[in-house]
Amino acid sequence: MNKQSVKTRKRGFRVLQFIKYLSILTALGLIATAAILVYLYATSLPLADSDRNSRLLDSQGEVIATFSAGGKDSIPVQLQDITPDLVNATLAVEDRKFRQHFGFDIQGMGRAALVNIQHMRMSQGASTLTQQLARNLYLSHEKTWTRKAKEAMYTAQLEMKYSKDEILQMYLNEIYYGHGAYGIEAAAQMYFGKSAKKLDLAESAMLAGIPKGPTYYSPYNHMKNAKDRQKIVLKSMIETGKITQKQADSAYEEMLNFKPEGERKTVENAPYFRDYIRSLAVKELGISEAMLDHGGLNIYTTLDLRVQKAAEMAVVKGMDAKSELETALVSIDPRTGYIKAMVGGKNYRTNQINHVLTTTRQPGSAFKPIMYLAALESKQLTSASIFNSQPTLFHYDNDRKTYKPGNFGDKYLGEIDLRQAIAASDNIYAVNTIMKISPEQVVNMAQKLGITSKLSPVPSLALGTSPVSPLEMASAFSVIAAGGQRTPPVAILQVTDAAGRVLYESPQTKADTVVEPAAAYVLTRLMESVFENGGTGNRVSATIKRPVAGKTGTTNTDAWLVGFTPELSTAVWVGYDQGKAISTSDGRRAAPIFAQFTEQALASVPPKIFSVPDQVVSVYINPETGKLAGNGCEEKRLEVFIQGTEPTEVCRGETEPLDNPQDDKAREAQNQKGVQEQKRSWWSDFKRWWVE
């Protein structure tokens, strides 16, 4: 055999050996790849941060908000609830081959790799939409080889475990659009005040361009940059065949109606209530902050999202967005103690102080009903009790101290009864009352109603000089609305873990009768006069189409309206954080907010009258004398009393004999007539409220 043949055989052997080794390596590679793919498919993805966040649910089981350490605003929506224009715009500018690739753009990765090798650092990427999702859900945004390896692994797993539509839906619910808004629904609400389903082409192209640089392309920060980016998105949509040049030109020229930047607020529902629940969960239920942020808990609450929306709308309508004036609104169902709505301030983004809970504000005259309730229940005061409204110097503390209150505008009404005093918010009458029954008795009544703030037992307490919180006031008035029965405020009904196991269940609390029902009802009827002619709340009476009782309160720094219907007890406060004096116009904002909220919150509820308990009688009295109205009395008014406290002396006219043997019969007839007239009056009022 010649040397040439030997060389040829050796060369052939080496080729065979190479092919053999190559085949083995290929087989091993395929086996390894298959093993890796099987491993990735069988291995669960790490729990995304958004999946770990605990959820807050309202009384109907609807998600209100999520707990997040980062304070993210996010409203998850289904893909079908996102306009196709936004979907097409996002795919055109972010990942045109999304429907064709398996999570990786090989050509783009190759180009990026060459640039990175050239610069010897991670300067460029070629992330697909799936890769971006993997990074946003599970990883940091640092540019390291380790992070890229993990990103590749999670990208492959996402593509294995989810359909393209599911990945796209997750992406659009997760991506950041600037100013705290995560996900397209949050962005649509924040920028345009509408749902993602209702975005038009121009709005969709604008929003689709923001994730590239949420700060740089924000229309609030740089409108020119945002419009330039919008133009790029529209051009990409033309190139992908989703729109025509004419449609693109029209969309670019469209004048977009952005929500004013000053009106931007969190898109997450009830943010102040969310913070309140977080505090309760940590301090009272012993749930850790980490568990709230990452434990996947479901916290079922008493909030009614429909009522909450009415509260938020009333605040927006009633407050000046440009002013520093703040507000608070909290509403409780007096029948259950459930907190149905809570608005702790005008704008959560600019001020996170929950004013519903602050105990540093004086309630002013809004506190007077608590004092009058104590007086009525003690039977030392009735609806017909008369005091002289005139400048008065009061002596107390064994005559060692004096107190001289005044009426607003130095307006004094002379001799008036309790109904007139409540309607006009007369201060002299109020201080006469507290001096008659003692400040200690008023403090005791406030505590029975659930007020826990420290109250000073001094004559000025009658005028609300001891600070309390709006939550305390709403809770106290809910006892009056419930006919003297008190149920402590409740916010959390149940807490379950991620597996559905119950971790906490609100105890079934039975309402305690802390006030005589007849006294609560008499006070309620008197407080209705606040919204009648001559009352301090009369100017909003046209807005309220149902029986309502309440009390205004104004100090130099605070304005209140606390009131109730049979279904809701609501406190509204207005003032400045720094204790700045409020103007007359500032002080008039609380009542319209209360009226607007009450009507909207109960729009679907038929008007109801306050139920009459036993031990209540109705008689006609003469307001000038406080006596039963006799035949000769020109002025008469139907009034309610706790049985046994109604007047027995009859007011006589000038020609009526002093010794009238028919007095007893007259009084009995007055009582019977009063009851019948009151029934007819209620029915007439009910029909008027219903028709109007």
FENRA-V299240 format. One record per backbone hydrogen bond with DSSP energy under -1.0 kcal/mol. CO is the residue of the C=O (numbers start at 1). NH is the residue of the N-H. Records with the same first field share a line. If there is no record, write none. Layout:
CO = NH  NH
This chain:
2 = 6
3 = 7
4 = 8
5 = 9
6 = 10
7 = 11
8 = 12
9 = 13
10 = 14
11 = 15
12 = 16
13 = 17
14 = 18
15 = 19
16 = 20
17 = 21
18 = 22
19 = 23
20 = 24
21 = 25
22 = 26
23 = 27
24 = 28
25 = 29
26 = 30
27 = 31
28 = 32
29 = 33
30 = 34
31 = 35
32 = 36
33 = 37
34 = 38
35 = 39
36 = 40
37 = 41
38 = 42
39 = 43
48 = 52
49 = 53
52 = 296
54 = 67
55 = 299
56 = 64  65
57 = 301
58 = 61
62 = 58
64 = 269
65 = 56
68 = 71
73 = 182
78 = 81
79 = 82
83 = 87
84 = 88
85 = 89
86 = 90
87 = 91
88 = 92
89 = 93
90 = 94
91 = 95
95 = 98
97 = 100  101
105 = 109
106 = 110
107 = 111
108 = 112
109 = 113
110 = 114
111 = 115
112 = 116
113 = 117
114 = 118
115 = 119
116 = 120  121
121 = 123
128 = 132
129 = 133
130 = 134
131 = 135
132 = 136
133 = 137
134 = 138
135 = 139
137 = 49
142 = 144
144 = 148
145 = 149
146 = 150
147 = 151
148 = 152
149 = 153
150 = 154
151 = 155
152 = 156
153 = 157
154 = 158
155 = 159
156 = 160
157 = 161
158 = 162
163 = 167
164 = 168
165 = 169
166 = 170
167 = 171
168 = 172
169 = 173
171 = 174  175
172 = 184
175 = 183
178 = 181
180 = 73
181 = 177
183 = 187
184 = 188
185 = 189
186 = 190
187 = 191
188 = 192  194
191 = 259
195 = 198
196 = 83
200 = 204
201 = 205
202 = 206
203 = 207
204 = 208
207 = 210
210 = 213
213 = 217
218 = 222
222 = 226
223 = 227
224 = 228
225 = 229
226 = 230
227 = 231
228 = 232
229 = 233
230 = 234
231 = 235
232 = 236
233 = 237
234 = 238
235 = 239
236 = 240
237 = 242  243
238 = 241
244 = 248
245 = 249
246 = 250
247 = 251
248 = 252
249 = 253
256 = 258
260 = 263
261 = 264
270 = 274
271 = 275
272 = 276
273 = 277
274 = 278
275 = 279
276 = 280
277 = 281
278 = 282
279 = 283
280 = 284  285
281 = 287
288 = 292
289 = 293
290 = 294
291 = 295
292 = 54
297 = 55
298 = 496
299 = 57
300 = 493  494
303 = 59
304 = 308
305 = 309
306 = 310
307 = 311
308 = 312
309 = 313
310 = 314
311 = 315
312 = 316
313 = 317
314 = 318
315 = 319
320 = 323
326 = 575
328 = 573
329 = 343
330 = 571
331 = 340  341
332 = 569
333 = 336  337
337 = 490
338 = 333
340 = 304
341 = 331
343 = 329
344 = 355
347 = 351
353 = 355
354 = 357
356 = 471
361 = 468
363 = 366
364 = 367
365 = 368
367 = 370  371
368 = 372
369 = 373
370 = 374
371 = 375
372 = 376
373 = 377
374 = 378
375 = 380  381
376 = 379
382 = 385
387 = 416
388 = 390
389 = 414
394 = 403
396 = 401
397 = 400
401 = 396
403 = 394
407 = 410
408 = 411
414 = 389
416 = 387
417 = 421
418 = 422
419 = 423
420 = 424
421 = 426
423 = 536
426 = 430
427 = 431
428 = 432
429 = 433
430 = 434
431 = 435
432 = 436
433 = 437
434 = 438
438 = 442
439 = 443
440 = 444
441 = 445
442 = 446
443 = 447
444 = 448
445 = 449
446 = 451
447 = 450
456 = 458
458 = 461
459 = 462
460 = 463
461 = 464
464 = 364
469 = 473
470 = 474
471 = 475
472 = 476
473 = 477
474 = 478
477 = 481
478 = 482
479 = 484
480 = 483
484 = 514  515
486 = 512
490 = 339
491 = 302
493 = 506
494 = 300
495 = 503  504
496 = 298
497 = 500
501 = 497
504 = 495
507 = 509
512 = 486
516 = 520
517 = 521
518 = 522
519 = 523
520 = 524
521 = 525
522 = 526
523 = 527
524 = 528
526 = 529
527 = 530  550
528 = 531
529 = 532
530 = 537
532 = 535
535 = 538
537 = 540
538 = 541
540 = 543  544
549 = 564
551 = 562
553 = 560
556 = 582
558 = 555
559 = 574
560 = 553
561 = 572
562 = 551
563 = 570
564 = 549
568 = 565
569 = 332
570 = 563
571 = 330
572 = 561
573 = 328
574 = 559
575 = 326
576 = 579
583 = 587
586 = 589
589 = 593
590 = 594
591 = 595
592 = 596
593 = 597
594 = 598
595 = 599
596 = 600
597 = 601
598 = 602
600 = 603
602 = 605
615 = 643
617 = 641
619 = 639
620 = 629
621 = 637
622 = 626
627 = 622
628 = 651
630 = 633
637 = 621
639 = 619
641 = 617
642 = 645
649 = 628
660 = 663
662 = 666
663 = 667
664 = 668
665 = 669
666 = 670
667 = 671
668 = 672
669 = 673
670 = 674
671 = 675
672 = 676
673 = 677
674 = 678
675 = 679
676 = 680
677 = 681
678 = 682
679 = 683
680 = 684
681 = 685
682 = 686
683 = 687
684 = 688
685 = 689
686 = 690
687 = 691
688 = 692
